Amino acid sequence: MLMRLVLVIFGLLTAFIAGAQENKNPAFLGVKPQYGFIIPHSNKIRDLTHTNPFGLELEYGWTMQREENWRRCNCYSKAGFSLLHINYNNPEIIGSSSTIIAFAEPMLDFTGNFRTSLRMGVGMSYLSKFYDKITNPENLFFSTPLNFLVHLDLNLYYKLSKQHLAMGYFKYNHISNGGIEKPNNGMNFPTFGLGLQYSFKPVEYREIEKTKYTGRTIIPSAEIYGTVVNTSKINKTDSKWQIVYGAVLKTRFRVGKINALNIGFDALFDKTKQEKGYSLFQGSFLAGHDFEFGKFIFSQYWGTYLYAPSAEKNFYQRYSLLMKVSENFRFGVTLKAHAEVAENFNLLFSYEF
């Protein structure tokens, strides 16, 4: 089930990246050494956060410099894949992770020798160490060898030539199994570093007049999402998988070509809560922001529970990444988190009315 989910996620993102290659946008290679720290977001893992992760990221992608790429968001952008290996500097308990990532990166400024960008990525990680009640009971970060990684980067480029860029970057990384199996405190570890990017062809950005958004400004939609959770470590029983699913009704209000605000209602049905004696239903109000980038929408929501007897906090965050596959239909993934702790990672289907 987990491997099928991985294939679906990367199938979703590869469609966009393949389009970059077909349009013959300049390809590039990058190398990014990095160093960071672990945020002690829970007392359960505080004693394991006194080390400094370090690693290396290799990337391959395309600079989306054609005019049709610009028209999607009034911006230039990059897209591609990267391989990230991180050593958590604690070989006995946490070990290391190796991750394949798909990313999209709109350029915030492309004039002059200095350029800035914002990169969003999602990937699948393999961990060398994870929780085992006998051999590794201290590792409460991760309970499965396969985990999800999401990151948000702020990049500063300096133009060395038409084909060479020096890079400085700050990355905020979150890695967890998305609540598929417990314990799942997950890890938040910012990293930073300096790197180099080489383009196989010269890259030149032209000033293009921005176009105004002329489509609908009010867009109602309905979404359904779901995942599976292993409850054996929650309820101390034999291995048992339960479906967690939900639905969202919301309305998006466009405030520009790439920005929108939205409000809605989220109904969640979680049988793992019912097994612990609570109601399986949770209802909440959502408010958030959409960043629309070509075929993709990256959303950030703030959720406030209206009914959730089992909730320890009365709020949560939800992050979604959707790709447009037809005029009204979108498909992607969504992550729900309470503060720094991820609760579940879901497949998401959306229909716009």
ZAZA-194745 format. One record per residue (C-alpha): residue in one letter; chain; x, y, z. Coordinates in steps of 0.25 Angstrom, whole numbers, plus 5000, padded with zeros to 4 digits. Example, Ala and Ser with C-alpha at 12.3 -4.5 7.8 and 13.67 -1.06 7.14 Angstrom:
<nodes>
+---------+--------+------+------+------+
: residuo : cadena :    x :    y :    z :
+---------+--------+------+------+------+
:       A :      A : 5049 : 4982 : 5031 :
:       S :      A : 5055 : 4996 : 5029 :
+---------+--------+------+------+------+
</nodes>
This chain:
<nodes>
+---------+--------+------+------+------+
: residuo : cadena :    x :    y :    z :
+---------+--------+------+------+------+
:       M :      A : 5000 : 5000 : 5000 :
:       L :      A : 5011 : 5010 : 5004 :
:       M :      A : 5019 : 5007 : 4991 :
:       R :      A : 5007 : 5009 : 4982 :
:       L :      A : 5005 : 5022 : 4989 :
:       V :      A : 5019 : 5026 : 4986 :
:       L :      A : 5017 : 5023 : 4971 :
:       V :      A : 5005 : 5031 : 4971 :
:       I :      A : 5012 : 5043 : 4977 :
:       F :      A : 5023 : 5043 : 4968 :
:       G :      A : 5014 : 5040 : 4956 :
:       L :      A : 5007 : 5053 : 4959 :
:       L :      A : 5019 : 5061 : 4959 :
:       T :      A : 5027 : 5055 : 4948 :
:       A :      A : 5016 : 5059 : 4938 :
:       F :      A : 5019 : 5074 : 4940 :
:       I :      A : 5034 : 5072 : 4940 :
:       A :      A : 5033 : 5064 : 4927 :
:       G :      A : 5026 : 5076 : 4921 :
:       A :      A : 5039 : 5084 : 4924 :
:       Q :      A : 5047 : 5074 : 4916 :
:       E :      A : 5038 : 5074 : 4904 :
:       N :      A : 5038 : 5089 : 4903 :
:       K :      A : 5053 : 5088 : 4902 :
:       N :      A : 5056 : 5097 : 4914 :
:       P :      A : 5070 : 5098 : 4918 :
:       A :      A : 5074 : 5086 : 4927 :
:       F :      A : 5083 : 5088 : 4939 :
:       L :      A : 5091 : 5080 : 4950 :
:       G :      A : 5094 : 5085 : 4964 :
:       V :      A : 5102 : 5081 : 4976 :
:       K :      A : 5097 : 5086 : 4990 :
:       P :      A : 5105 : 5082 : 5003 :
:       Q :      A : 5097 : 5086 : 5015 :
:       Y :      A : 5098 : 5086 : 5030 :
:       G :      A : 5087 : 5088 : 5040 :
:       F :      A : 5080 : 5086 : 5054 :
:       I :      A : 5068 : 5078 : 5059 :
:       I :      A : 5057 : 5086 : 5066 :
:       P :      A : 5052 : 5080 : 5079 :
:       H :      A : 5037 : 5081 : 5077 :
:       S :      A : 5034 : 5070 : 5087 :
:       N :      A : 5039 : 5066 : 5101 :
:       K :      A : 5039 : 5052 : 5096 :
:       I :      A : 5050 : 5054 : 5086 :
:       R :      A : 5057 : 5066 : 5093 :
:       D :      A : 5069 : 5057 : 5097 :
:       L :      A : 5071 : 5053 : 5082 :
:       T :      A : 5072 : 5067 : 5077 :
:       H :      A : 5086 : 5071 : 5081 :
:       T :      A : 5093 : 5067 : 5069 :
:       N :      A : 5095 : 5075 : 5055 :
:       P :      A : 5091 : 5067 : 5043 :
:       F :      A : 5099 : 5069 : 5030 :
:       G :      A : 5098 : 5064 : 5016 :
:       L :      A : 5099 : 5066 : 5001 :
:       E :      A : 5088 : 5068 : 4991 :
:       L :      A : 5090 : 5066 : 4976 :
:       E :      A : 5079 : 5072 : 4967 :
:       Y :      A : 5075 : 5071 : 4952 :
:       G :      A : 5064 : 5080 : 4946 :
:       W :      A : 5060 : 5090 : 4936 :
:       T :      A : 5059 : 5105 : 4936 :
:       M :      A : 5046 : 5109 : 4930 :
:       Q :      A : 5049 : 5121 : 4922 :
:       R :      A : 5040 : 5120 : 4910 :
:       E :      A : 5029 : 5131 : 4909 :
:       E :      A : 5017 : 5120 : 4911 :
:       N :      A : 5024 : 5117 : 4924 :
:       W :      A : 5024 : 5131 : 4928 :
:       R :      A : 5009 : 5133 : 4925 :
:       R :      A : 5005 : 5122 : 4935 :
:       C :      A : 5009 : 5131 : 4947 :
:       N :      A : 5015 : 5144 : 4942 :
:       C :      A : 5028 : 5138 : 4947 :
:       Y :      A : 5040 : 5129 : 4942 :
:       S :      A : 5042 : 5116 : 4950 :
:       K :      A : 5050 : 5104 : 4951 :
:       A :      A : 5046 : 5089 : 4953 :
:       G :      A : 5053 : 5076 : 4955 :
:       F :      A : 5057 : 5064 : 4964 :
:       S :      A : 5068 : 5064 : 4974 :
:       L :      A : 5075 : 5053 : 4983 :
:       L :      A : 5077 : 5057 : 4997 :
:       H :      A : 5085 : 5049 : 5007 :
:       I :      A : 5086 : 5053 : 5021 :
:       N :      A : 5094 : 5048 : 5033 :
:       Y :      A : 5087 : 5051 : 5046 :
:       N :      A : 5100 : 5050 : 5054 :
:       N :      A : 5095 : 5039 : 5063 :
:       P :      A : 5098 : 5026 : 5056 :
:       E :      A : 5093 : 5017 : 5067 :
:       I :      A : 5079 : 5022 : 5069 :
:       I :      A : 5075 : 5032 : 5057 :
:       G :      A : 5085 : 5028 : 5046 :
:       S :      A : 5083 : 5034 : 5032 :
:       S :      A : 5072 : 5036 : 5022 :
:       S :      A : 5073 : 5036 : 5006 :
:       T :      A : 5062 : 5043 : 4999 :
:       I :      A : 5057 : 5045 : 4985 :
:       I :      A : 5050 : 5059 : 4983 :
:       A :      A : 5042 : 5065 : 4972 :
:       F :      A : 5042 : 5081 : 4973 :
:       A :      A : 5036 : 5093 : 4967 :
:       E :      A : 5043 : 5107 : 4969 :
:       P :      A : 5037 : 5120 : 4965 :
:       M :      A : 5047 : 5131 : 4963 :
:       L :      A : 5044 : 5143 : 4972 :
:       D :      A : 5054 : 5152 : 4965 :
:       F :      A : 5062 : 5149 : 4953 :
:       T :      A : 5069 : 5163 : 4949 :
:       G :      A : 5083 : 5166 : 4951 :
:       N :      A : 5094 : 5157 : 4956 :
:       F :      A : 5086 : 5153 : 4969 :
:       R :      A : 5074 : 5145 : 4968 :
:       T :      A : 5064 : 5139 : 4978 :
:       S :      A : 5054 : 5128 : 4978 :
:       L :      A : 5045 : 5120 : 4987 :
:       R :      A : 5045 : 5104 : 4985 :
:       M :      A : 5035 : 5094 : 4989 :
:       G :      A : 5038 : 5080 : 4989 :
:       V :      A : 5032 : 5066 : 4993 :
:       G :      A : 5039 : 5053 : 4994 :
:       M :      A : 5041 : 5039 : 4999 :
:       S :      A : 5052 : 5035 : 5009 :
:       Y :      A : 5058 : 5022 : 5013 :
:       L :      A : 5063 : 5022 : 5027 :
:       S :      A : 5075 : 5014 : 5032 :
:       K :      A : 5070 : 5014 : 5047 :
:       F :      A : 5055 : 5014 : 5052 :
:       Y :      A : 5047 : 5010 : 5065 :
:       D :      A : 5048 : 4996 : 5070 :
:       K :      A : 5043 : 4993 : 5084 :
:       I :      A : 5054 : 4983 : 5086 :
:       T :      A : 5066 : 4988 : 5078 :
:       N :      A : 5064 : 5003 : 5076 :
:       P :      A : 5053 : 5008 : 5086 :
:       E :      A : 5059 : 5022 : 5088 :
:       N :      A : 5056 : 5026 : 5073 :
:       L :      A : 5042 : 5032 : 5075 :
:       F :      A : 5044 : 5041 : 5062 :
:       F :      A : 5041 : 5029 : 5052 :
:       S :      A : 5034 : 5016 : 5053 :
:       T :      A : 5036 : 5011 : 5038 :
:       P :      A : 5048 : 5011 : 5029 :
:       L :      A : 5040 : 5018 : 5018 :
:       N :      A : 5036 : 5032 : 5021 :
:       F :      A : 5031 : 5045 : 5014 :
:       L :      A : 5039 : 5058 : 5013 :
:       V :      A : 5034 : 5072 : 5010 :
:       H :      A : 5042 : 5084 : 5009 :
:       L :      A : 5042 : 5099 : 5007 :
:       D :      A : 5054 : 5106 : 5002 :
:       L :      A : 5059 : 5121 : 5001 :
:       N :      A : 5070 : 5122 : 4991 :
:       L :      A : 5079 : 5133 : 4987 :
:       Y :      A : 5087 : 5131 : 4974 :
:       Y :      A : 5099 : 5139 : 4969 :
:       K :      A : 5101 : 5139 : 4954 :
:       L :      A : 5116 : 5135 : 4951 :
:       S :      A : 5113 : 5133 : 4936 :
:       K :      A : 5102 : 5130 : 4926 :
:       Q :      A : 5103 : 5115 : 4930 :
:       H :      A : 5108 : 5116 : 4945 :
:       L :      A : 5101 : 5120 : 4957 :
:       A :      A : 5106 : 5120 : 4972 :
:       M :      A : 5096 : 5117 : 4982 :
:       G :      A : 5093 : 5120 : 4996 :
:       Y :      A : 5080 : 5114 : 5002 :
:       F :      A : 5072 : 5112 : 5015 :
:       K :      A : 5063 : 5099 : 5015 :
:       Y :      A : 5052 : 5096 : 5025 :
:       N :      A : 5050 : 5081 : 5025 :
:       H :      A : 5040 : 5072 : 5031 :
:       I :      A : 5041 : 5057 : 5031 :
:       S :      A : 5031 : 5046 : 5036 :
:       N :      A : 5022 : 5035 : 5032 :
:       G :      A : 5010 : 5044 : 5032 :
:       G :      A : 5003 : 5036 : 5043 :
:       I :      A : 5003 : 5023 : 5036 :
:       E :      A : 5009 : 5016 : 5048 :
:       K :      A : 5012 : 5020 : 5062 :
:       P :      A : 5021 : 5025 : 5068 :
:       N :      A : 5022 : 5037 : 5058 :
:       N :      A : 5027 : 5049 : 5065 :
:       G :      A : 5034 : 5053 : 5052 :
:       M :      A : 5046 : 5062 : 5051 :
:       N :      A : 5047 : 5077 : 5047 :
:       F :      A : 5062 : 5080 : 5043 :
:       P :      A : 5066 : 5093 : 5036 :
:       T :      A : 5078 : 5092 : 5028 :
:       F :      A : 5087 : 5103 : 5020 :
:       G :      A : 5099 : 5103 : 5011 :
:       L :      A : 5106 : 5108 : 4999 :
:       G :      A : 5106 : 5101 : 4985 :
:       L :      A : 5108 : 5102 : 4970 :
:       Q :      A : 5098 : 5100 : 4959 :
:       Y :      A : 5102 : 5098 : 4944 :
:       S :      A : 5093 : 5099 : 4932 :
:       F :      A : 5095 : 5091 : 4920 :
:       K :      A : 5091 : 5103 : 4911 :
:       P :      A : 5092 : 5118 : 4914 :
:       V :      A : 5080 : 5124 : 4922 :
:       E :      A : 5075 : 5138 : 4919 :
:       Y :      A : 5063 : 5144 : 4925 :
:       R :      A : 5055 : 5154 : 4917 :
:       E :      A : 5046 : 5165 : 4923 :
:       I :      A : 5031 : 5161 : 4919 :
:       E :      A : 5019 : 5169 : 4921 :
:       K :      A : 5011 : 5163 : 4932 :
:       T :      A : 4996 : 5159 : 4929 :
:       K :      A : 4984 : 5161 : 4938 :
:       Y :      A : 4976 : 5149 : 4942 :
:       T :      A : 4963 : 5148 : 4934 :
:       G :      A : 4957 : 5136 : 4939 :
:       R :      A : 4947 : 5133 : 4950 :
:       T :      A : 4949 : 5140 : 4964 :
:       I :      A : 4940 : 5131 : 4972 :
:       I :      A : 4942 : 5116 : 4971 :
:       P :      A : 4934 : 5106 : 4979 :
:       S :      A : 4940 : 5092 : 4980 :
:       A :      A : 4938 : 5078 : 4987 :
:       E :      A : 4950 : 5069 : 4992 :
:       I :      A : 4951 : 5055 : 4997 :
:       Y :      A : 4964 : 5050 : 5004 :
:       G :      A : 4968 : 5037 : 5011 :
:       T :      A : 4980 : 5028 : 5016 :
:       V :      A : 4982 : 5016 : 5024 :
:       V :      A : 4987 : 5015 : 5038 :
:       N :      A : 4993 : 5003 : 5045 :
:       T :      A : 4987 : 5003 : 5059 :
:       S :      A : 4995 : 4991 : 5066 :
:       K :      A : 5005 : 5001 : 5073 :
:       I :      A : 4993 : 5010 : 5077 :
:       N :      A : 4984 : 5000 : 5083 :
:       K :      A : 4995 : 4989 : 5086 :
:       T :      A : 4988 : 4979 : 5078 :
:       D :      A : 4992 : 4970 : 5066 :
:       S :      A : 4995 : 4977 : 5053 :
:       K :      A : 4982 : 4984 : 5048 :
:       W :      A : 4980 : 4994 : 5037 :
:       Q :      A : 4969 : 5005 : 5038 :
:       I :      A : 4964 : 5015 : 5027 :
:       V :      A : 4964 : 5029 : 5031 :
:       Y :      A : 4956 : 5038 : 5021 :
:       G :      A : 4949 : 5051 : 5020 :
:       A :      A : 4943 : 5062 : 5011 :
:       V :      A : 4945 : 5077 : 5010 :
:       L :      A : 4935 : 5087 : 5004 :
:       K :      A : 4941 : 5100 : 5001 :
:       T :      A : 4941 : 5113 : 4993 :
:       R :      A : 4954 : 5119 : 4987 :
:       F :      A : 4954 : 5134 : 4985 :
:       R :      A : 4964 : 5139 : 4974 :
:       V :      A : 4972 : 5151 : 4978 :
:       G :      A : 4982 : 5151 : 4967 :
:       K :      A : 4988 : 5142 : 4956 :
:       I :      A : 4995 : 5133 : 4966 :
:       N :      A : 4989 : 5136 : 4979 :
:       A :      A : 4975 : 5132 : 4985 :
:       L :      A : 4969 : 5132 : 4999 :
:       N :      A : 4959 : 5121 : 5003 :
:       I :      A : 4949 : 5117 : 5014 :
:       G :      A : 4942 : 5103 : 5016 :
:       F :      A : 4938 : 5092 : 5025 :
:       D :      A : 4946 : 5079 : 5027 :
:       A :      A : 4939 : 5066 : 5032 :
:       L :      A : 4948 : 5055 : 5036 :
:       F :      A : 4944 : 5040 : 5039 :
:       D :      A : 4955 : 5033 : 5047 :
:       K :      A : 4952 : 5019 : 5052 :
:       T :      A : 4965 : 5019 : 5061 :
:       K :      A : 4958 : 5029 : 5070 :
:       Q :      A : 4946 : 5021 : 5071 :
:       E :      A : 4955 : 5009 : 5075 :
:       K :      A : 4959 : 5017 : 5087 :
:       G :      A : 4945 : 5021 : 5091 :
:       Y :      A : 4943 : 5034 : 5084 :
:       S :      A : 4934 : 5038 : 5073 :
:       L :      A : 4940 : 5035 : 5059 :
:       F :      A : 4935 : 5048 : 5054 :
:       Q :      A : 4943 : 5062 : 5055 :
:       G :      A : 4937 : 5074 : 5049 :
:       S :      A : 4945 : 5087 : 5047 :
:       F :      A : 4946 : 5101 : 5040 :
:       L :      A : 4957 : 5104 : 5030 :
:       A :      A : 4963 : 5117 : 5025 :
:       G :      A : 4975 : 5117 : 5016 :
:       H :      A : 4983 : 5122 : 5005 :
:       D :      A : 4986 : 5116 : 4991 :
:       F :      A : 4998 : 5118 : 4983 :
:       E :      A : 4995 : 5114 : 4968 :
:       F :      A : 5007 : 5111 : 4960 :
:       G :      A : 5004 : 5106 : 4946 :
:       K :      A : 4997 : 5093 : 4947 :
:       F :      A : 5000 : 5092 : 4962 :
:       I :      A : 4993 : 5098 : 4974 :
:       F :      A : 5000 : 5099 : 4988 :
:       S :      A : 4991 : 5101 : 4999 :
:       Q :      A : 4993 : 5105 : 5014 :
:       Y :      A : 4981 : 5104 : 5023 :
:       W :      A : 4978 : 5107 : 5038 :
:       G :      A : 4967 : 5098 : 5044 :
:       T :      A : 4959 : 5101 : 5056 :
:       Y :      A : 4951 : 5089 : 5062 :
:       L :      A : 4936 : 5091 : 5063 :
:       Y :      A : 4934 : 5077 : 5068 :
:       A :      A : 4946 : 5067 : 5072 :
:       P :      A : 4945 : 5061 : 5086 :
:       S :      A : 4958 : 5053 : 5084 :
:       A :      A : 4966 : 5065 : 5080 :
:       E :      A : 4977 : 5070 : 5090 :
:       K :      A : 4978 : 5083 : 5083 :
:       N :      A : 4967 : 5091 : 5077 :
:       F :      A : 4974 : 5095 : 5064 :
:       Y :      A : 4983 : 5089 : 5053 :
:       Q :      A : 4990 : 5092 : 5040 :
:       R :      A : 4987 : 5085 : 5027 :
:       Y :      A : 4997 : 5086 : 5015 :
:       S :      A : 4992 : 5081 : 5001 :
:       L :      A : 4999 : 5080 : 4987 :
:       L :      A : 4989 : 5078 : 4975 :
:       M :      A : 4991 : 5076 : 4960 :
:       K :      A : 4981 : 5080 : 4950 :
:       V :      A : 4978 : 5067 : 4941 :
:       S :      A : 4965 : 5073 : 4934 :
:       E :      A : 4957 : 5085 : 4934 :
:       N :      A : 4950 : 5083 : 4947 :
:       F :      A : 4958 : 5071 : 4953 :
:       R :      A : 4970 : 5072 : 4962 :
:       F :      A : 4978 : 5061 : 4969 :
:       G :      A : 4989 : 5061 : 4979 :
:       V :      A : 4993 : 5060 : 4994 :
:       T :      A : 4990 : 5066 : 5007 :
:       L :      A : 4997 : 5066 : 5021 :
:       K :      A : 4990 : 5069 : 5034 :
:       A :      A : 4999 : 5074 : 5046 :
:       H :      A : 4997 : 5078 : 5060 :
:       A :      A : 5007 : 5089 : 5062 :
:       E :      A : 5020 : 5081 : 5058 :
:       V :      A : 5015 : 5067 : 5059 :
:       A :      A : 5009 : 5061 : 5046 :
:       E :      A : 4996 : 5053 : 5048 :
:       N :      A : 4993 : 5047 : 5035 :
:       F :      A : 4997 : 5048 : 5020 :
:       N :      A : 4986 : 5046 : 5010 :
:       L :      A : 4983 : 5044 : 4995 :
:       L :      A : 4974 : 5056 : 4991 :
:       F :      A : 4964 : 5057 : 4980 :
:       S :      A : 4957 : 5071 : 4977 :
:       Y :      A : 4946 : 5075 : 4967 :
:       E :      A : 4943 : 5090 : 4964 :
:       F :      A : 4929 : 5093 : 4961 :
+---------+--------+------+------+------+
</nodes>
